[in-house]
Amino acid sequence: MVQHGVWLGILDYACGHGADCGAIQPAGICFNPNNIYNHASYAFDSYYVRMGRAFGSCYFGGTADIAVVAA
């Protein structure tokens, strides 16, 4: 299991290097549920999309996976 501090570091990286994390800030539209896992999921997705879905832009130390949803 990934420790809380590791999640915080990876979340800080994503938000500091291109992810749009405004929505997961207090009073943001995606702040709730207020937990590290939901905030990281949002930030990782934002980072991945903003990096053009480039290979390797969704690694985050092995804490993220790419999910494909059939339409």
C-alpha positions as CSV (number, residue, x, y, z in Angstrom):
1,M,0.0,0.0,0.0
2,V,1.3,3.5,-0.9
3,Q,1.8,5.7,2.2
4,H,0.0,9.0,2.5
5,G,3.2,11.1,2.2
6,V,4.0,9.4,-1.1
7,W,0.6,10.3,-2.4
8,L,1.1,13.9,-1.3
9,G,4.4,14.1,-3.1
10,I,3.1,12.7,-6.3
11,L,0.0,14.9,-6.1
12,D,2.2,18.0,-5.6
13,Y,4.3,17.0,-8.6
14,A,1.3,16.7,-10.9
15,C,-0.2,20.0,-9.7
16,G,3.1,21.7,-10.0
17,H,4.0,20.5,-13.4
18,G,0.9,21.1,-15.6
19,A,-2.2,19.6,-14.0
20,D,-5.1,22.0,-13.5
21,C,-5.7,21.4,-9.8
22,G,-8.0,24.4,-9.1
23,A,-11.1,22.2,-8.9
24,I,-9.7,20.1,-6.0
25,Q,-8.8,23.1,-3.9
26,P,-11.1,24.0,-1.0
27,A,-14.4,25.4,-2.4
28,G,-13.5,23.9,-5.8
29,I,-16.2,22.0,-7.7
30,C,-14.3,18.7,-7.2
31,F,-13.0,19.2,-3.7
32,N,-15.4,16.6,-2.3
33,P,-14.9,13.8,-1.5
34,N,-12.0,15.4,0.3
35,N,-9.4,12.6,0.3
36,I,-6.0,12.1,-1.2
37,Y,-7.1,9.3,-3.5
38,N,-9.8,11.3,-5.2
39,H,-7.7,14.4,-5.5
40,A,-4.8,12.4,-6.9
41,S,-7.1,10.7,-9.4
42,Y,-8.3,14.1,-10.6
43,A,-4.8,15.6,-10.8
44,F,-3.3,12.6,-12.5
45,D,-6.0,12.7,-15.2
46,S,-5.6,16.4,-15.7
47,Y,-1.8,16.0,-16.0
48,Y,-2.1,13.1,-18.5
49,V,-4.6,15.0,-20.7
50,R,-2.6,18.2,-20.6
51,M,0.6,16.3,-21.6
52,G,-1.2,15.2,-24.7
53,R,-1.7,11.6,-23.4
54,A,2.0,11.1,-24.1
55,F,3.6,7.7,-23.3
56,G,4.9,7.8,-19.8
57,S,2.9,10.8,-18.7
58,C,0.6,8.6,-16.5
59,Y,3.2,6.6,-14.6
60,F,3.4,8.5,-11.2
61,G,5.6,6.0,-9.6
62,G,3.3,3.1,-10.4
63,T,0.3,4.6,-8.6
64,A,-1.8,5.2,-11.7
65,D,-3.2,3.2,-14.6
66,I,-4.8,4.2,-17.8
67,A,-8.4,3.0,-17.9
68,V,-10.2,2.8,-21.2
69,V,-14.0,3.1,-21.0
70,A,-16.0,1.8,-24.0
71,A,-18.6,4.2,-25.3
